[in-house]
């Protein structure tokens, strides 16, 4: 089991919010050590169930992408096996039943973007630049970036993004619907932490249900999600959070202050 108290991947807990932190200077290049650390950190979050999660990085860049040395000598079978492990990591992060925020600065390439797209919200510094640049080495993204870009931005833009392999700024991707918020770099982490704390203080079981409904819509279309809405949300009315909030509303009106506990 990797040590998650030090690099290349740290798992930190700040109250009700956990943070998964990339820290492999100078470029946070993705290789076996980083993948092992990320797999362990996401598994830790799945077990610990913090109320919210930030995915961020130390250093001048979020990540310059995959360490290309790892491609040398691979054949199709080994490449598919490695990508399978990486895609499982993307899905595990995406499936966490709690609100997640990717907090991106500097360069965010290939795997770093693929994992950021697996988070519920993507916040970017005003200096952030994004790219799925696998075309430079003659391959195509293998950890889910193409399809998640299509999910957020549409198929035409996803094709452009991956086929050109160029870098896109944070503001352009905000206009595309890929990035949720663009913040000056010096304020990015502070503001993202404040939002994470606000989410963590909310009805996080309801937020998990929201994630499930959105996933159902993406996978099965609107009517498919309609067919599952009771399955995915009806249980919330029996939760401690809902009962407490309803009682507070009935007693004190819509401005009642409710202490949600995620139960």
N, C-alpha and C positions, 0 to 999 in steps of 0.2 A: 504494500500500500504506500503510495507516494506521501511524503511529508507535506502537508498542506499549510504549514505555518511559515514556510519559506518558499522561494522561487523554485521552479519556473511558474508554478500556479499556486496562489494562496487562496484559502477560504477563510474569510473574516466574518465575524458577527458583531454588529453594532445595534444593540437593542433587538428589535424585531426584524431587522433587515440584515440579510447576509450579502456578502460581496464575493464574487469570484474574480480574482485579479491575475492578469497575465503579467509576468515579471521575468522575462528572459532577455536582458539587454544584449545588444543595443536595439534589436529590431523585432523582438518577440516572434522570431521565426517558429513556424509550426513544424514539429517533428514528433518522434515517438515520445519524448519526455513530456512535451507540452500536452499531447493527446492523453497520455496516461494520467497526468495531473487533472486535466479537464474532466475526464471520465469519473475520476474519484470525487472531484468537487461537486459535479452535478448529482452523483449518487448520494453524497453527503446532504445536499440540499433536499433531495427526495426523501431521505430518511428523517432529517431534522424538521422539515416543514417550517422554515421561517415564514414570516408573514409577507415578505417581499424580497426580491433579489436584484442586485445590480451586477452587471457583467462589464468590467472595465479593464484598463491596462495602465501600467506604469511606463515612464519613458517618453521619448519624443514622438513615438508613433504607437498606434493601437497594435498593429502588426503589419509587417511587410509581406505576410503570406507564408506559403509553404517553403520549407528548406528544400530547394530543388535537388540537392544532393541525394535526397531520398528516392528520386525517380530513377537514378542511374542503375541500370541492370535489371529493372523490373520487367516482368512479362505481363500479359493480360490477366492471368490468373492471380498473381500476387497483387497487382494494382487493384483488381476488383475486390480482393479480400481486404486490403487496406482501406479502400473507399467504403466498404460495408461497415467497418468499425467506425469510420468518421461519420457516416450517415446516421448510424445508431446514436452517436453522441448528439448530433443535431436534433434528432427526434426526441431524445431524452430531455434535452433542454427545453424544447418546444412544449413537451407534455407536462412539465412541472405544474402542479395545480395551485399556482400562486402567481401574482403579478411579477413580471420580469422586465427589466429595463437594460438595454445595451447603451453604454455611455462611451462614445467614440470620439477620439481626437486624432489629428495627424493622418497618416496613411492607414487605411483599413482595406486590405487586399485579400482576395481569395477566401481562405478558410475563416479569417476573422469576420468578413462580411457575411459568409454563410451562417455562422453561428449568431451573429447579430440579428440577422433576419429571422432567426428562430425565437427571438425575444418578443414580448408583446409590444413594447415601445422601443423606438430607436431614437435616442437623443444624440445630437452631433455638435461638436464645436464648430465655430464658423470657419476654422482652418481645415476641417476634415475633408479628405478626398477618398473616394471609394472606387474599387474596381474588381471585377472578375476577369483577371488578365491571363487566364490559362492559355489563351491562344498563342501567347508569346513562346510557349514551349510545345505547341502543337496538340494540346489536349483540351478537354471541356470540363467545367466544374463537376466534381463528383460528390460533394457533400450537401447537395440540395439547393445551392444558390440560384441556379437558373429557374427552377420551378417556384421558389419563394419570391424571387424578383417578379416573375410573371403574376403571382398571386397579389402582390402589392401594386405593381405598376402597369400590368397588362402584358399581353403576349408580344405586341409589337415592340414595346420598349425593352422587354426582357431580351428579345433577339438582338436589338441594337446594342444593348449594354454588354452582352457576352460576345457577340460577333466582332464588335469593334475593339474590345479589350481596352478602351481608353479609360481615363480617370474622370470621375464626375464629382463636382463639388457638392457640399452639403445642401446648399440652397436649391440647386437644381433637383436634387433627389427629394427635397421637401416638396417641391412643386409636383413631382411625380407621385407623391403619396408613399414613398419609401421611408423617408425620415419624418418623424413626428414633430420634432422641435429642433431649431438651430439656436445655439446660445454662444455668446462670447466665451472663448476657451477658459479665461480666468474665472468664469462663474459656473462653468459646466458642471463640475462634480458637486459643488455646493447645492446648486439648484436641483440636480437629479436626485441627490440624497434627500432633499426636502420633499420631493414628489414621492420617492420611495417610502419615506416615513408616513406620508399622508395615506398612501395606498395600504400600507401595513396596518394603519389604525382603522381601516374600513372593514366592511363585511367581506372578508377574503374568501369565504366559502361561496358567496354569490359571485365574486370575481372569477373563481375557478369555473363556475357554471357558465359564465359569460364566455370564457375561453373555449369551453366545450361546444357551446352553440355556434360560435364563429368557426370553429374547426369543422363542425358538421355542415355548415353552409358551404365552406370551401370544398369539402369532399363530396357532398351530396346535393348541392344546390339549395335554393331557398325552400322549396317544398319538402326536400329531404330533411332539412333542419326543422321545418314545421312539424313533421311527423315525429320528431324526437324531442320536441320542446318540453313536454310533460316529464319524460324520462330524465331529462337533463336538469330541470329546474324545480319540479314540484316538491322535492325533498327539502328545499330551502325553507318552506313555511314552518317546518318542524324544528328548525335549528334554534339554538339558544339566542343567536344574534337576532333572528327575525322576531322571535317572541319578545325579547327585550325591547327592540325598536318599536314594535307595534304598541306595546304597553306604554312606552314613553310618549309615543305620538298621541295616543288616546288621552293620556293624562295632561300633557303639556303642549300639544299641538306640533306643527311641522318644524318648529325651531328647537325642539327637544334635543338635548345633548346626550348622545348615545355612546356608551363605551363598548364598541364591538370587540369581541374576543376571538373571532375566527372559529366559533364552535356552534 
